[in-house]
Amino acid sequence: MAKDWWLYRGAGPGEERRTRLEAGTPPPWRDFTGVPDPAYGPPGCSGEAWVRTRRRGEGYVPDEAETDVVNTALHLRRPLLITGKPGVGKSTLAYSIAADLALGPVLHWPITSRAVLRDGLYLYDAIGRLQEAGLEQVRAPGARLPDPAEQPAAVPSIARYLRLGPLGTALLPQHRPRVLLIDEIDKSDIDLPGDLLTVFEDGGFVIPELARLAKEEPTVAIGTDDDPDAGVAVTQGRVQCRHFPVVILTSNGERDFPPAFLRRCVRLHLDAPGPEKLARIVRGRLGVDITGEDAAEYQDLVRSFLERAEDGDLATDQLLNAIQLRLAGAWSAPADRDRFLATVMQHLTGPTA
């Protein structure tokens, strides 16, 4: 049963609960003052990107403890750090939140060892701008090559060379928060979690290339991670949120994080699902009730999945793949059982991975 204070998975339509989130009073230290650009309309609950978000998120099955933690992060306007083994649904939870609260398509920032903070905030094509300036010099011999941070009259506006990244787009001042998935933060360079602290605390950031031009061009319209042609206004080079975005960070536990970073996050650990939760996941994803007397074959697959998981990690979608294949009539011969399990339930870790 939904609890009265729940926004995510609470009672009532998603739009009503989203309105409660938007109208709710944040903690004083998480109250931000960004002013939305009236000419900018972020993606809503329509289009291909929203269909992908909704399709991925609707089948997620959180338990009560997970739902409590997610709603704690929503009320406190804090990032949610989700840890757990690969395949337990950490990333899918971000899509579930977006779908349940009708918050629009998820913004996705996949982290690699080379990722730096600016990759998430914005992209600036300085080389392209210099090349354009060189072409202008060819057209007008004797003209001085400009500094990339300047705004010479002969060179097109810097706006065409700037685009907000997924984190920068999430921090735009908007009338509703966006969901941002920062995926596998534990793969990052050691400095990235610390670099995120100021952005998380301030709810905004400065684009130096625009700040240097503020006197000549106070407001510049640039593209977003969703749409390079969006043309959202940035004034004085600063992006400042109005609603702190719903930030989901995932970690497979490959490294530890500094205490200052952990203090600013609400933390959730996802364990591998047990038989009951797996049954709910299969029903939610595939529409198959595997608890009935006529579902012995699928119950056997669940038992096999749990037994094999004792020898090495498995992902929940491997069980879904196995059931989907059986629904399609594949690998149905009893003699194929062992090869079937070895094919679709290969261990992700352990001696047989």
Helices and strands as residue ranges (DSSP letters): H 14-23, G 28-30, H 48-58, H 64-76, E 80-83, H 90-100, E 107-110, H 117-121, E 122-124, H 126-139, G 158-161, E 162-164, H 166-170, E 179-183, G 185-187, H 192-202, E 204-206, H 208-211, E 219-222, E 232-235, E 238-240, E 246-251, H 259-263, E 266-269, H 275-286, G 293-295, H 296-309, H 316-327, G 334-336, H 337-344
